[in-house]
Amino acid sequence: MDAKIKEQPNDFLAGARDALPILIGYFAVSVTFGVATVSYGFNPWIPVIISLTNYTGSGQALGVQLMAAETTTLIELTLAMLVINIRYSLMSLSLSQRLDPKTRLWQRFILAFGVTDENFALAMSKKRELSFKYLLGIELAAFLGWLGGTALGAFVGAILPEIVLQAFGIALPAMFVAIILPPCRKSLPITLVVLASVGISCLFTYVPVINELSSGWVYIICGIVTAVAASVFFPVKEESDSEKEQEA
């Protein structure tokens, strides 16, 4: 990278400012998560604790649905979370290549917790070396938006009428639909992967014998099978050296 910029005292504020659109988006989505989780019968503090410790929108939504099913085992829940969140390991590896080499190990651990799809995209869009303060500003701002929205939704949901809470039963599945539709409109491979996942899920719903498998294992199998198929049939092409030089 040719354009290395030394860390400045206002790097943290710059990161927080750049993350404001993410903060607003996270706040809106997490309000729905908080209300929907309470609608499943959980104590209002449960979604707040989940957002504090398992900071991943899709993982939280899936985890709550699995826990609400009551038949899900701890092994199923753990594997499902691993499958749906393992992408963050790859994102962290990419970010580490752009991070200031002087960043200490404990700082890297802090940053690792805050890696999300949107934070990763924002950070990687900066064509320069990334400082700890700048990334911390991005991640803390986004995290506060997510946590604040979750708390608001959870405690508002606790006082809503039962009929309103029942309507929120479709909120978490709707969140997944909202997540996958935009990339499906832009990418045929993603659309085919989603359709394949839907097809496999239907098999586990209607085919005798295998339809007795719990929802947790169905999520795991669908995720692994479609991910492997996508890597085989739609591999991501590696950028050429000339393309990397143009981006630098």
Buried (B, 14 or more C-beta within 10 A) or exposed (E): EEEEBEBEEEBBBBBBEBBEEBBEBBBEBBBBBBBBBBBBEBEBEBBBEBBEEEBBBBBBBBBBBBBBBEEBEEEBBEBBBEBBBEBBEEBBEEBBEBBBEEBEEEBBEBBBEBBBBBBBEBBBEBEEBBBBBBBBBBBBBBBBBBBBBBBBBBBBBBEBEEEEBEBBEEBBEBBBEEBBEEEBEEEEBBBBBBEBBEEBBEEBEEEEEEEEEBBBBBBBBBBEEBBEBBEEEBEEEEEEEEEEEEEE
